Amino acid sequence: MDAIRASGLTKRFGHLTAVEDLDLAVEPGEVFGFLGPNGAGKTTTIRCCLDLARPSAGTVSVLGLDSRAGALEIHRRIGYLPGELALPKDLTARELLDFVADLRPGADDSWRDELCDRFDLPLDRHIGGLSTGNTQKIGLVQAFMHRPDVVFLDEPSRGLDPLVQREFHELLAETRARSATVFLSSHTLAEVDRVADRVGILREGRLVVTDTLENLRRRARRRLEIDYDAPPAPPDALGALAGVASVETRGTTLLVSVDGPLDAVLRAALGLGTVVNVRAPEADLEDIFLDYYRGHREATR
Amino acid sequence: MEAVAVLTRRMLAERGRMLAIVSIGGALVVIATAALYASLGDQYATLTESLPEAVLSLFGGGDLATPAGYLESELLSFVAPGLVLGVAIAFGSGSLAGSEHAGHLALVFTAPVSRTRIALASLAATTIAVVVVTIVLWAGLMVGDPLGSLHISTGRLVAASVMLGFLGIAGGALAFGIGAATGARTAAAGATTAVLVASYLIYALTPLSESTKGLRYVSLWYPYAANHPLVDGISAAHALVLLALAVIFAGAGIAGLHRRDVEG
């Protein structure tokens, strides 16, 4: 049973289609990173999982339960950190956590206390006087304190300093270790790189790729720079090869962008002159994502 | 229902200060107005003889020369209802739609609590707030009556306060209903206020002309204002109509809440 499953999930707001025909399966015990530019539909997808928003078409299930029919049971077993956390300013952190705990009976107080300790949460100051980072910490604690089976985190690192972020990443690792699932929507590519098992990239409401980061790196566009001892021959044949996105000659250097295997490209390049040097930098994570963000690549699902 | 209690407490606390201020301020207005009868009473009778019918109608149309008529026109026609409905609308539109729009209900809508229970908590908070302000206003009447030498019986004062309470519950339920069904807090408060003001004017002014007289019964204000509790005691029928309206508004609101997307 998938922890989260979306089939043909579509959500329209009037004429605007926020999410279109989304198919997604997140396995139990997985940390799934959900990425995409602003307005891509990440938050809308999370809201559909949690029955805050109702799908226009398609279905979403969490822990095998339909998002609408099983909403109550799903809510019992999930944790949620909203993207724009707005907590009542007249409460202290302690009072807010008490309030959430009252709505979710049966939680373990000692675990909650431990989390507050780990995140160094100022418990007795009014939320109105807390910084964004401290408020966000409250959000994290309330999302995890009842040991949910699935945790939905929308931009969780907002306002967190590096020390807190590290504590948060440890918490994610512990969550995965007890076979719970984390669905994480984020802009912070480095964070996703560090914590996510798999990544899904959403662009204009459509899921353009879902894969492990390792695979994404392997398939990523490589930018080769080949230096010759003299201006190389016209690289027309090279440009016609499968997987070659672009070819450019700059003086004695050939610049080739390649998606996929390098073998045929390198062989062809050797035929254009005497190669003096080859530079093939490791695919930069940011470049990988930006390529998908900008729509330069559509991967096969 | 444990969750309903937790939510109701929270919703009341969020607006508790406003409730206290309006209640106490309102009680002071009530005491002052009632107390003035002792000195103004006779002059009031002479003044009202010369007022045109339309103005008298706006003030409830009762016999203004008596203590009961005085209280009815000075307080019970729109000052006291205004105070009670102000609280009712603030809680009715604010505790659900208002809090939702502020993002405060994100963790509530994703807790294992049904939308029906969340709605019931809002209705409970609104009702409790109305009861609180009504009781405090009644206390004001109890203090003001001897001060103004009005000599209206406690039973009648209770009856008048109870009718105020039912009006508040109906108005609060309307604000809740619009807010819950649409998620639009300002629209809910504004529309409810507009409906109640219009209802009041329809009630007050339609009897002035033969052709519009019948419209009076259509007004939402009619069940509240048509009986005179200070003179005749409470009218169970009118109270039940207000309660029935409240139930209808609340039901429509809950149904609408289930159908729409919510913020969070």
Interface residues (C-beta under 8 A of the other chain):
Chain A: R47 L50 L52 A53 R54 L72 E73 H75 R76 I78 Y80 P82 E84 L85 A86 L87 P88 D90 F99 V100 D102 L103 R104 P105 Q142
Chain B: E2 A3 V6 L7 R10 A13 E14 A102 G103 H104 A106 L107 V108 F109 T110 A111 P112 V113 S114 D261 V262 E263 G264
